[in-house]
Amino acid sequence: MPGTRLPGPRLQPRDLSRAPEEEQDLLLAAAYVSDAQYNRNVPFKTSPQAIRLYYFYNHWTMQGATYFFICVDLSLALFEEPALFPLPFLVTSIAELLCLTAFFGRLVHFANVTPQMVFWKDTKNICIMVTIVLTLIDLITYGSLKAANIHSVRWSRALRPVFLINFPESRQIRRTFRSIRNALPDILYVFLLFMFSVLIFSLMGLKLFGDRGLKTVEGSPYFTNILEIMFELYVLVTTANSPDVMMPAYEFNWWYSLYFITYTIINTYIFMSVFLAVVYNNYRKHLKNEICKLAHLKRYKMIEAFNILKVKVGTEFVVKEAQWKRLAKVVVPDISTSHLELLLRISDEGQKGHVDKTNFLRLADLLNIQVVTINIKRHPLETWMPRVYQSSASLLVQKMVRHRIFVWVYDVIILINAIFIALDEKIPFISDAEWLFLSLYIIEILLKLYTYEPRAYFGRKQFWNWFDTLIIIAALLATVANTTIQSARKYSSQQVLDMILILRILRLLRVIVSIQRFRVIVTTLINIGPTMLTFGGLVLVVYYVFAIIGMEAFHGKVRFFDPNFTAPDALVCGNPALKDSAFARDRYCRNNFNDLASSLVVLMELTVVNQWHILADGFALVTHQAAKLYFIGFHVVGVILVVNIFIAFILEAFFVAYSLEKSEVETAIEKKIQELGVGVQEEDVQDGKLTDNMDAKDSGFSGDGEDNKREALKGLYFRIASRKYRTVDTLLQQMFESEIAPEDEGPSLDEILSFSSSDMYPKNPNFENSA
């Protein structure tokens, strides 16, 4: 989920009101640049008081507090009836009132930041207020009825995800919901056609098999009720009851199999593929609309910032160098002097002492690109024992460790180790070989620590080095512990043995590091990981709403008994209505809606769709046949909509991330780094030759000559950091921004906010065909 920290200006609230007009202009421009940097589209007031409130609103502590109260509010379902960890109603109601107070305070804060007309036109603010009022009404009603010992339903609990969706911090989740909402009309037409097809085949099935006296395996009449037939055929689309549903007709006459084969081809393969195509097409179309809007908003905010700070020099308007530096420092207070000077060299290419409009508009992108300052450090052994470390034998060892063959040798060792893991450990030779492999791995780590500077080898970015070392150390300790336990001949710890087995298997992941194509794929998956949190928020909302509804409708209807419990109720999950049912025979008693955790597990099983019809039949038996509509509804929303959105999202994200190319701004930064002679390649860092040490030397670029520059930067180097921070939205936005001319002022703010999907389509063919 979104929640990026915004480094705000380090000013006390009283400083802003006393600051001169120039300082106020600087803070207003910084607010615009920060919004452009983080793609915020909040129209805010420009008075000094409002700017102060806006910075406070976007501070990471306020965002963290908001998410904290959202998590508390959502987690209350764990402690409310039906509860996994029961708490008195008074406790949970007080906690919910505190959360509602925090949400209302956040809303009031937002109202003081934005213009009044904008606030009341914003649908999400209305949703939050209405939800707060409805929740209070429900709390009072439920508490009153509970005091009178009258059972009632806490219906407002299903509205809690509204707070997660509608606060400004969750704009990514709202964007996903907007994509679903915009795709609904097209999806609805396909769904109606799909249901019409199911109805036609149901009528055909009723006429073909209804009067033939066929029976199911359970002895029930086969295809005699139109509603039952429609449900069975709907389940067949998910393949959960295939081939069971076909067998009575197939056994009667094998020609009847053609009916089911035709149905499966049309509805399972064709219609489900059409659903995916419609969802994917609409997702991409509306994603482009959102990205175009973000790009125009970003340009608008940067132009506003430029217009605030601009001065006329000759025939053009520019921003003075000193003012540009102050602006960057306000936006990113912890930026180092050396990093700031590097960005200034890129923005003020001709060293004229000012930044023109074209280069100023790139400031948000420059600040978004992480430039890592690196100090080259000598190996401690080279300092302590220079003669020994620089001897011919030592250099030969270092050369051997750095060679590619060294990696290949250990790849082979890992593969051989994998074969031994699969063999029976009771054979003495196999168990003794584990010590040999452990010794080889320890030797490898020691050789690498001898060759590479230790602080570089265990740098912050060296995940695989940390992973490898920790796995080896843990495996060594576990093996020693297990050997000690066995030698004592008192007992053998199964937990220790399990841990050793897992650690041995995890060592095989090292192969991924060595094979380049594997590394590219894994890196791509890691790159899109943060963006996938958006989908996680969407799934959480859908699951939570259906879990709350399921608990209210089905809690207590199915009970789980210990396997050793022999009472008759245990055989029917505590409900006689399940006698002789597939639900009871398959021991699905654990699949119930008696608390939030169990409900989420059931919904996960429904998402997988295997045997979901048995779950639906079971809960229909203990309530009413209409309960099947709940499970069908979840399948439509959770599988047809959400899973297809997920597939569309992953396809788009993977295609874009897999074909990463440097942006224009990144290229400019790298070019300047190389011109100054302070560049270093990322692969050098990955090999452990350098260490990432941000701001370790805060040297500036002093002097105009090359010698002065190099003297100021002695031992200090730069590189573009890993691109993991670049989200799919950022990449697509860069594609669209290339279409906007630097001199283009763009549409007004009202026009941007009112854009529809038909108003804008990027002409860049790379953007149109980003997949």
C-alpha positions in Angstrom: 0.0 0.0 0.0 1.2 3.5 -0.6 2.6 5.5 2.3 5.8 7.2 1.1 7.5 9.4 3.5 7.6 13.0 2.5 10.7 14.9 3.7 9.2 18.2 4.7 10.9 21.5 5.5 12.6 21.6 8.9 10.8 24.7 10.1 8.9 25.2 13.4 5.2 26.2 12.8 5.9 29.7 14.2 8.8 30.3 11.8 6.5 30.2 8.7 4.2 33.0 9.8 7.2 35.2 10.6 9.1 34.3 7.5 9.5 36.9 4.8 7.5 36.7 1.6 10.4 35.1 -0.2 10.6 32.3 2.3 6.9 31.7 2.0 7.2 31.6 -1.8 10.1 29.1 -1.4 7.9 26.8 0.8 5.0 27.0 -1.6 7.2 26.1 -4.5 8.7 23.2 -2.5 5.1 22.0 -1.8 4.4 21.9 -5.6 7.7 20.1 -6.3 7.0 17.5 -3.6 3.6 16.9 -5.0 5.2 16.4 -8.5 7.8 14.1 -7.0 5.3 11.8 -5.3 2.5 12.2 -7.9 0.0 13.7 -5.4 -3.0 15.4 -7.0 -4.3 17.3 -3.9 -5.3 20.9 -4.7 -4.3 22.8 -1.6 -4.7 26.4 -0.3 -1.7 28.6 -0.8 -1.9 30.7 2.4 1.0 30.4 4.8 -1.1 28.7 7.4 -2.5 26.2 4.8 1.0 25.4 3.5 2.1 24.7 7.1 -0.9 22.4 7.6 -0.2 20.7 4.2 3.4 19.8 5.1 2.1 18.4 8.4 -0.6 16.5 6.6 1.9 14.8 4.4 4.4 14.1 7.1 5.3 10.4 7.5 4.2 10.4 11.1 0.7 11.5 10.1 0.5 8.9 7.4 1.8 6.2 9.7 -0.7 7.1 12.3 -3.5 6.9 9.7 -2.5 3.4 8.6 -2.1 2.4 12.3 -5.7 3.3 13.1 -6.9 1.7 9.8 -5.2 -1.6 10.8 -6.6 -1.4 14.3 -10.1 -0.8 12.9 -9.9 -3.7 10.5 -8.4 -6.0 13.1 -11.3 -5.5 15.5 -13.1 -8.2 13.7 -10.7 -10.7 15.4 -12.0 -9.7 18.8 -15.7 -9.1 18.1 -18.3 -11.8 18.1 -17.8 -14.2 16.5 -14.3 -13.8 17.7 -11.0 -15.6 17.4 -9.8 -13.8 20.6 -13.0 -12.6 22.4 -13.0 -9.2 24.1 -15.9 -7.5 25.8 -18.1 -5.3 23.6 -17.2 -2.2 25.7 -13.5 -2.7 24.9 -13.9 -3.1 21.1 -16.5 -0.3 20.9 -14.1 2.1 22.7 -11.3 1.1 20.3 -13.6 1.7 17.3 -14.6 5.1 18.7 -10.9 6.0 19.0 -10.4 5.0 15.4 -13.4 6.9 14.2 -12.1 10.0 16.1 -8.7 9.7 14.4 -10.4 9.3 11.0 -12.6 12.4 11.6 -9.5 14.4 12.8 -7.7 13.4 9.6 -10.7 14.5 7.5 -10.9 17.8 9.3 -7.2 18.3 8.8 -7.7 17.6 5.1 -10.6 20.1 5.0 -8.4 22.8 6.4 -5.8 22.1 3.6 -8.0 22.1 0.5 -10.4 24.7 -0.8 -13.9 24.3 0.5 -15.5 23.7 -2.9 -12.9 21.1 -3.8 -13.4 19.3 -0.4 -17.2 19.0 -0.8 -17.0 17.9 -4.4 -14.6 15.1 -3.5 -16.6 11.8 -3.3 -14.1 10.1 -1.1 -14.5 12.7 1.7 -18.3 12.2 1.5 -17.8 8.4 1.7 -15.7 8.7 4.9 -18.2 11.0 6.6 -21.1 8.8 5.7 -19.3 5.7 6.9 -18.4 7.4 10.2 -22.1 8.3 10.8 -23.4 4.9 9.8 -20.8 3.2 12.1 -21.8 5.4 15.0 -25.5 4.6 14.4 -24.8 0.9 14.2 -22.6 1.0 17.4 -25.4 2.7 19.4 -28.1 0.4 18.0 -26.1 -2.8 18.6 -25.0 -1.7 22.1 -28.6 -0.8 23.1 -30.0 -4.1 21.8 -27.2 -6.1 23.4 -27.9 -4.4 26.7 -31.5 -5.6 26.3 -30.3 -9.1 25.4 -31.6 -8.8 21.9 -29.5 -10.3 19.2 -28.6 -8.1 16.3 -26.2 -7.8 13.4 -23.1 -5.5 13.3 -23.7 -4.6 9.6 -21.3 -1.6 9.6 -18.3 -3.8 10.0 -18.4 -4.5 6.3 -17.9 -0.8 5.7 -14.6 -0.6 7.4 -12.5 -1.0 4.2 -14.0 2.3 3.1 -11.4 4.0 5.3 -8.6 2.1 3.7 -9.8 3.0 0.2 -10.8 6.6 0.5 -8.0 8.3 2.4 -5.6 10.2 0.0 -2.7 7.9 1.0 -4.5 5.0 -0.7 -4.7 6.5 -4.2 -3.2 3.4 -5.8 -6.0 1.2 -4.4 -8.6 3.7 -5.5 -7.1 3.7 -9.0 -7.5 -0.1 -9.1 -11.1 0.2 -8.0 -11.7 2.9 -10.6 -10.3 0.5 -13.2 -12.8 -2.2 -12.1 -15.7 0.3 -12.0 -14.8 1.6 -15.5 -14.6 -1.9 -16.8 -17.9 -3.0 -15.3 -20.2 -2.0 -18.2 -18.2 -4.1 -20.8 -17.8 -6.9 -18.3 -21.5 -6.8 -17.6 -22.5 -7.4 -21.2 -20.1 -10.4 -21.4 -21.4 -11.7 -18.1 -25.1 -11.5 -19.2 -24.2 -13.3 -22.5 -22.3 -15.9 -20.5 -25.3 -16.4 -18.1 -27.6 -16.6 -21.1 -25.4 -19.4 -22.5 -25.6 -21.2 -19.1 -29.4 -20.9 -19.2 -29.6 -22.3 -22.7 -27.5 -25.3 -21.8 -29.4 -25.8 -18.6 -32.7 -26.0 -20.5 -31.1 -28.4 -22.9 -29.8 -30.5 -20.0 -33.3 -30.5 -18.4 -34.9 -31.8 -21.6 -32.1 -34.3 -22.4 -31.7 -35.9 -18.9 -34.6 -34.8 -16.7 -37.0 -37.6 -17.7 -34.6 -40.5 -18.0 -34.6 -41.4 -14.3 -30.8 -40.9 -13.8 -29.3 -40.7 -10.4 -26.2 -39.1 -9.0 -23.6 -41.1 -6.9 -25.5 -39.9 -3.8 -28.7 -41.3 -5.2 -30.3 -37.9 -5.9 -32.3 -37.2 -9.0 -30.1 -36.1 -11.9 -30.8 -32.8 -13.8 -34.4 -32.5 -12.8 -34.4 -29.0 -11.3 -33.5 -26.0 -13.5 -31.9 -24.0 -10.6 -29.8 -27.0 -9.6 -28.8 -27.6 -13.2 -27.7 -24.0 -13.6 -25.6 -24.1 -10.4 -24.0 -27.4 -11.5 -23.2 -26.0 -14.9 -21.8 -22.8 -13.4 -19.6 -24.9 -11.2 -18.5 -26.9 -14.3 -17.2 -23.6 -15.8 -14.6 -23.6 -12.9 -13.9 -27.4 -13.6 -14.4 -28.0 -9.8 -17.0 -30.8 -10.4 -15.6 -32.2 -13.6 -16.0 -35.0 -14.6 -18.3 -36.0 -11.7 -21.3 -34.0 -13.1 -21.0 -35.7 -16.4 -20.7 -39.3 -15.3 -24.4 -40.3 -14.9 -25.2 -39.1 -18.4 -21.9 -40.5 -19.8 -22.6 -43.9 -18.2 -26.1 -43.9 -19.7 -24.8 -43.1 -23.2 -21.4 -42.0 -24.3 -22.8 -39.6 -26.9 -24.1 -37.4 -24.1 -20.4 -36.5 -23.3 -20.5 -34.3 -26.4 -23.0 -32.0 -24.6 -20.6 -31.4 -21.7 -17.6 -31.1 -24.0 -19.4 -28.5 -26.1 -20.4 -26.6 -22.9 -16.9 -26.7 -21.5 -15.3 -25.4 -24.8 -17.8 -22.5 -25.1 -18.1 -21.4 -21.5 -14.9 -22.4 -19.8 -12.4 -21.7 -22.6 -14.1 -19.1 -24.8 -16.1 -17.0 -22.3 -13.5 -17.0 -19.6 -10.9 -15.9 -22.1 -13.2 -13.2 -23.2 -13.6 -12.1 -19.6 -9.8 -11.8 -19.3 -9.5 -10.0 -22.6 -12.2 -7.4 -21.6 -10.7 -6.9 -18.2 -7.2 -6.5 -19.5 -8.2 -4.2 -22.3 -10.2 -1.9 -20.0 -7.5 -2.0 -17.3 -4.8 -0.8 -19.8 -7.1 1.8 -21.3 -8.0 3.4 -17.9 -4.4 2.9 -16.6 -3.3 5.1 -19.5 -5.9 7.7 -18.6 -4.6 7.8 -15.0 -1.0 8.0 -16.1 -1.8 10.8 -18.6 -3.6 12.7 -15.8 -0.6 12.2 -13.5 1.8 13.4 -16.1 -0.2 16.6 -16.8 -0.6 17.3 -13.1 3.1 16.8 -12.5 3.9 19.3 -15.3 1.3 21.7 -14.0 2.8 21.6 -10.4 6.3 22.1 -11.7 5.3 25.1 -13.9 3.6 26.6 -10.8 6.7 26.2 -8.8 8.8 27.8 -11.6 6.4 30.7 -11.9 6.8 31.4 -8.2 10.6 31.5 -8.2 11.4 32.8 -11.7 13.3 36.0 -12.3 14.1 37.6 -15.7 17.7 37.3 -17.0 18.1 38.8 -20.4 15.2 37.7 -22.5 14.2 34.5 -20.6 12.8 33.7 -17.2 15.1 31.5 -15.0 15.6 30.4 -11.4 18.8 31.6 -9.7 21.3 28.9 -8.6 21.1 29.9 -4.9 17.3 29.7 -5.0 17.4 26.3 -6.8 19.7 24.9 -4.1 17.5 26.2 -1.3 14.4 24.7 -3.0 16.1 21.3 -3.3 17.2 21.4 0.3 13.6 22.1 1.4 12.2 19.3 -0.6 14.9 16.8 0.4 16.4 18.1 3.6 18.9 15.2 4.0 20.4 15.5 0.5 24.2 15.7 0.6 26.1 18.7 -0.7 27.9 16.5 -3.2 24.7 15.0 -4.5 23.1 18.5 -4.7 26.1 19.8 -6.6 25.9 16.9 -9.0 22.2 17.7 -9.8 23.0 21.3 -10.2 25.7 20.5 -12.7 23.1 18.6 -14.7 20.5 21.4 -14.5 22.9 24.3 -15.1 24.8 22.7 -17.9 26.6 25.9 -19.0 27.5 27.0 -15.5 25.6 30.2 -16.0 24.5 30.6 -12.4 20.8 29.9 -13.1 18.5 27.1 -14.2 16.2 27.6 -17.2 12.6 26.4 -17.4 13.3 23.3 -19.3 15.8 22.0 -16.8 13.8 23.2 -13.8 10.9 21.1 -14.9 13.1 18.0 -14.5 13.8 18.7 -10.8 11.2 16.3 -9.5 12.6 13.5 -11.7 16.2 14.3 -10.6 15.2 14.0 -7.0 13.4 10.8 -7.6 16.4 9.1 -9.0 18.5 7.6 -6.2 22.2 8.5 -6.7 24.4 6.6 -4.3 27.5 8.2 -3.0 30.3 5.6 -2.6 33.6 5.6 -0.7 36.2 3.1 -1.9 37.7 1.4 1.1 40.9 -0.6 1.3 40.8 -4.1 2.7 41.8 -4.2 6.4 44.5 -6.9 5.6 46.0 -4.6 3.0 46.4 -2.0 5.8 47.6 -4.3 8.5 49.8 -6.7 6.4 50.5 -4.9 3.0 53.4 -7.2 2.1 51.5 -10.4 2.7 48.2 -9.2 1.2 50.0 -7.9 -2.0 52.3 -11.0 -2.3 52.1 -13.1 -5.5 50.4 -16.0 -3.7 47.8 -13.7 -2.2 47.1 -11.9 -5.5 46.7 -15.3 -7.2 44.1 -16.3 -4.6 42.2 -13.0 -5.1 42.3 -13.4 -8.9 41.0 -17.0 -8.6 38.1 -15.9 -6.3 37.2 -13.1 -8.7 37.2 -15.4 -11.7 34.0 -16.7 -13.2 35.2 -20.3 -13.0 35.2 -20.0 -9.1 31.4 -19.3 -9.3 30.9 -22.2 -11.7 32.8 -24.6 -9.4 30.5 -23.8 -6.5 27.4 -24.0 -8.7 28.4 -27.6 -9.5 29.0 -28.2 -5.8 25.5 -26.9 -5.0 24.0 -29.2 -7.6 25.8 -32.2 -6.2 24.7 -31.2 -2.8 21.1 -31.2 -4.1 21.5 -34.8 -5.2 22.8 -35.8 -1.7 19.9 -34.0 0.0 17.5 -36.2 -2.0 19.2 -39.4 -0.9 18.6 -41.3 2.3 20.4 -39.6 5.2 20.5 -42.9 7.2 23.3 -44.0 5.1 26.5 -43.0 7.0 28.3 -41.9 3.8 25.4 -39.5 2.9 25.2 -38.0 6.4 29.0 -37.6 6.6 29.1 -35.8 3.2 27.0 -33.0 4.7 30.1 -32.0 6.8 32.1 -31.9 3.6 29.6 -29.6 1.9 29.4 -27.3 4.9 33.2 -27.1 5.0 33.3 -26.2 1.3 30.7 -23.4 1.8 32.6 -22.0 4.8 35.8 -22.0 2.8 34.0 -20.1 0.0 32.8 -17.4 2.4 36.2 -17.0 4.0 37.9 -16.7 0.6 35.4 -14.0 -0.5 36.0 -12.1 2.8 39.7 -12.3 2.1 39.3 -11.0 -1.4 36.6 -8.4 -1.0 36.5 -5.6 1.6 34.2 -7.0 4.4 32.1 -3.9 4.8 31.5 -4.0 1.0 30.7 -7.7 1.0 28.1 -7.2 3.8 26.9 -3.9 2.4 23.2 -2.9 2.7 22.5 -3.8 -1.0 24.3 -7.2 -0.8 21.2 -9.3 0.0 22.5 -12.5 -1.5 25.8 -12.3 0.4 23.9 -11.9 3.7 21.4 -14.6 2.8 24.2 -17.1 1.8 26.3 -16.4 5.0 23.3 -16.6 7.4 22.1 -19.8 5.8 25.5 -21.5 6.1 26.0 -20.3 9.7 22.6 -21.5 10.7 23.1 -24.8 9.0 26.4 -25.3 10.7 24.9 -24.5 14.2 21.9 -26.8 13.5 24.1 -29.6 12.3 26.4 -29.3 15.4 23.4 -29.2 17.7 21.8 -32.3 16.1 25.1 -34.2 16.2 25.4 -33.3 19.9 21.9 -34.4 20.6 22.3 -37.7 18.8 25.7 -38.4 20.5 24.0 -38.0 23.9 21.7 -40.8 22.9 19.0 -39.4 25.0 16.6 -38.1 22.3 16.6 -36.8 18.8 14.9 -33.5 18.2 12.7 -33.7 15.1 12.4 -29.9 15.1 16.2 -29.6 14.7 16.2 -32.2 12.0 13.4 -30.3 10.1 15.3 -27.0 10.4 18.5 -28.6 9.0 16.6 -30.0 6.1 15.0 -26.7 5.3 18.3 -24.8 5.6 20.0 -27.4 3.2 17.2 -26.9 0.6 17.4 -23.1 0.9 21.1 -23.2 0.0 20.0 -24.3 -3.5 18.6 -20.8 -4.0 22.2 -19.7 -4.6 21.9 -21.1 -8.1 19.6 -18.2 -8.9 22.4 -15.7 -8.3 24.8 -17.4 -10.7 22.6 -17.8 -13.7 22.1 -14.4 -15.4 18.6 -15.1 -16.9 17.3 -16.4 -13.5 18.7 -13.2 -11.9 16.9 -11.0 -14.4 13.6 -12.7 -13.9 13.9 -12.7 -10.1 15.0 -9.0 -10.1 12.0 -8.2 -12.3 9.7 -9.9 -9.9 11.3 -7.9 -7.0 10.9 -4.7 -9.0 7.2 -5.1 -9.4 6.8 -6.4 -5.8 6.1 -3.0 -4.2 3.6 -2.2 -6.9 1.8 -5.5 -6.2 1.0 -4.1 -2.7 -1.8 -2.2 -4.6 -3.3 -5.5 -5.6 -2.8 -6.8 -2.0 -5.0 -3.9 -0.8 -7.6 -4.7 -3.3 -7.7 -8.4 -2.3 -7.8 -7.4 1.4 -10.9 -5.2 0.8 -12.8 -7.9 -1.1 -11.8 -10.7 1.3 -12.7 -8.5 4.4 -16.1 -7.5 3.1 -17.1 -11.1 2.2 -15.6 -12.5 5.4 -17.7 -10.1 7.5 -20.8 -11.0 5.5 -20.0 -14.7 5.8 -19.6 -14.5 9.6 -22.9 -12.7 10.0 -24.7 -15.3 7.8 -23.0 -18.6 8.7 -21.2 -18.4 12.1 -22.1 -21.3 14.4 -23.8 -23.3 11.6 -20.7 -25.5 11.2 -18.5 -26.5 14.1 -15.1 -28.2 14.3 -14.4 -31.0 16.7 -11.1 -32.6 17.7 -10.4 -35.6 15.6 -10.4 -37.8 18.7 -13.9 -36.6 19.6 -16.3 -39.5 19.1 -19.6 -37.9 19.7 -22.2 -38.2 16.9 -22.2 -34.4 16.4 -18.5 -34.6 15.3 -19.4 -36.7 12.3 -21.8 -34.1 11.0 -19.8 -31.0 12.0 -22.3 -30.2 14.8 -25.3 -29.9 12.5 -27.6 -32.8 11.6 -28.5 -31.1 8.3 -25.0 -32.2 7.1 -25.7 -35.9 7.6 -24.6 -38.0 4.6 -23.4 -34.9 2.8 -20.2 -34.6 0.9 -19.2 -31.7 3.2 -19.3 -34.0 6.3 -17.8 -37.0 4.5 -14.8 -35.0 3.4 -14.3 -33.6 6.9 -14.7 -30.0 5.9 -15.8 -29.0 9.4 -12.7 -26.8 9.8 -14.0 -24.7 6.8 -16.4 -22.4 8.7 -17.2 -18.8 9.3 -16.9 -18.9 13.1 -14.2 -16.2 13.2 -12.3 -13.9 10.9 -9.2 -16.1 10.4 -11.3 -19.2 9.5 -13.4 -17.1 7.1 -10.4 -15.8 5.3 -9.1 -19.4 4.9 -12.5 -20.4 3.4 -12.4 -17.5 1.0 -8.9 -18.5 -0.1 -10.2 -22.0 -0.8 -13.0 -20.5 -2.8 -10.5 -18.5 -4.8 -8.7 -21.6 -5.8 -12.1 -23.0 -6.8 -11.3 -26.6 -6.2 -14.2 -28.3 -4.4 -15.8 -24.9 -3.9 -19.2 -26.3 -4.8 -19.0 -28.8 -1.9 -18.5 -25.8 0.5 -21.4 -24.0 -1.1 -23.7 -27.1 -0.9 -22.7 -27.6 2.8 -23.6 -24.1 3.9 -26.7 -24.2 1.7 -27.8 -27.3 3.6 -27.4 -25.7 7.1 -29.1 -22.4 6.0 -31.0 -22.1 2.7 -30.4 -22.9 -0.9 -30.2 -19.1 -1.5 -26.9 -19.2 0.4 -25.3 -20.4 -2.9 -25.7 -16.9 -4.2 -23.1 -15.8 -1.7 -20.5 -18.2 -3.1 -21.4 -17.5 -6.7 -21.1 -13.7 -5.9 -17.7 -14.3 -4.4 -16.6 -16.2 -7.4 -17.8 -13.5 -9.8 -16.1 -10.7 -7.8 -13.1 -12.6 -6.4 -12.2 -14.8 -9.3 -13.6 -13.4 -12.5 -13.0 -9.7 -11.6 -10.1 -9.6 -9.1 -8.0 -12.5 -10.4 -8.3 -11.2 -14.0 -7.4 -7.7 -12.8 -4.4 -9.3 -11.1 -3.4 -11.2 -14.3 -3.7 -7.9 -16.3 -1.7 -6.1 -13.7 1.1 -8.7 -13.6 1.2 -8.8 -17.4 1.5 -5.0 -17.7 4.0 -4.7 -14.8 6.2 -7.6 -15.9 6.4 -6.5 -19.5 7.3 -3.0 -18.6 9.7 -3.9 -15.8 11.3 -6.7 -17.9 12.2 -4.2 -20.7 13.6 -1.5 -18.5 15.5 1.2 -20.3 17.2 4.3 -18.8 15.1 7.4 -18.7 16.3 10.7 -20.2 17.0 12.0 -16.7 18.9 8.9 -15.7 21.0 9.2 -18.9 21.8 12.8 -18.1 22.9 12.0 -14.6 25.1 9.1 -15.7 26.6 11.3 -18.4 27.5 14.0 -16.0 28.9 11.5 -13.5 31.2 10.1 -16.2 32.2 13.6 -17.4 33.3 14.5 -13.9 35.3 11.2 -13.7 33.5 10.0 -10.6 31.5 7.2 -12.1 31.4 3.6 -11.0 29.5 0.7 -12.6 26.8 -1.0 -10.5 28.2 -4.5 -11.3 31.4 -3.4 -9.6 29.4 -2.8 -6.4 27.6 -6.1 -6.8 30.9 -7.9 -7.0 31.8 -6.5 -3.6 34.6 -4.2 -4.7 32.9 -1.0 -3.3 30.7 -0.2 -0.4 27.5 1.9 -0.3 28.2 4.6 2.2 25.7 7.4 1.8 27.0 10.9 2.7 30.2 9.5 4.2 32.1 12.3 2.6 30.1 15.5 2.1 32.5 17.0 -0.3 31.3 19.6 -2.8 32.3 20.4 -6.3 34.7 23.3 -5.6 36.6 25.1 -8.4 36.1 25.1 -12.1 39.2 23.1 -13.1 39.4 19.4 -13.5 42.1 19.1 -10.9 40.0 21.0 -8.4 37.0 18.8 -9.1 39.0 15.6 -8.6 40.7 16.9 -5.5 37.3 17.7 -4.0 36.0 14.3 -4.8 39.1 12.3 -3.8 37.8 8.8 -2.8 34.2 9.8 -3.5 32.3 8.2 -6.4 28.7 8.1 -7.6 26.4 5.6 -9.3 22.7 5.3 -10.2 21.2 3.1 -7.6 19.2 -0.1 -8.3 16.0 0.6 -10.3 13.9 -1.3 -7.8 12.2 1.9 -6.7 10.8 2.5 -10.2 7.2 1.5 -10.2 5.2 0.6 -13.3 3.3 3.9 -13.0 6.6 5.8 -13.0 7.8 4.0 -16.2 4.6 4.5 -18.1 4.5 8.1 -17.0 8.0 8.7 -18.4 6.8 7.3 -21.7 3.9 9.8 -21.8 6.0 12.8 -20.6 8.2 12.4 -23.6 5.2 13.5 -25.7 4.9 16.8 -23.9 7.0 19.6 -25.3 9.0 21.6 -22.8 7.3 24.9 -23.8 3.8 23.3 -23.5 2.0 24.9 -20.5 -0.6 22.2 -20.7 -4.2 22.3 -19.7 -5.5 24.0 -16.5 -5.9 22.2 -13.3 -9.7 21.9 -13.7 -9.3 20.6 -17.2 -6.8 18.0 -16.0 -9.0 16.8 -13.1 -12.0 16.4 -15.5 -10.2 14.3 -18.1 -11.9 11.2 -19.3 -10.4 8.2 -20.9 -11.6 9.5 -24.3 -9.8 12.8 -23.9 -6.3 11.6 -24.0 -4.3 8.9 -25.6 -0.5 9.1 -25.8 0.7 9.1 -29.4 4.0 7.5 -28.4 3.9 4.0 -30.0 6.1 2.7 -27.1 3.4 3.7 -24.6 0.5 2.4 -26.8 2.4 -1.0 -27.1 4.1 -1.0 -23.7 3.1 -4.7 -23.3 
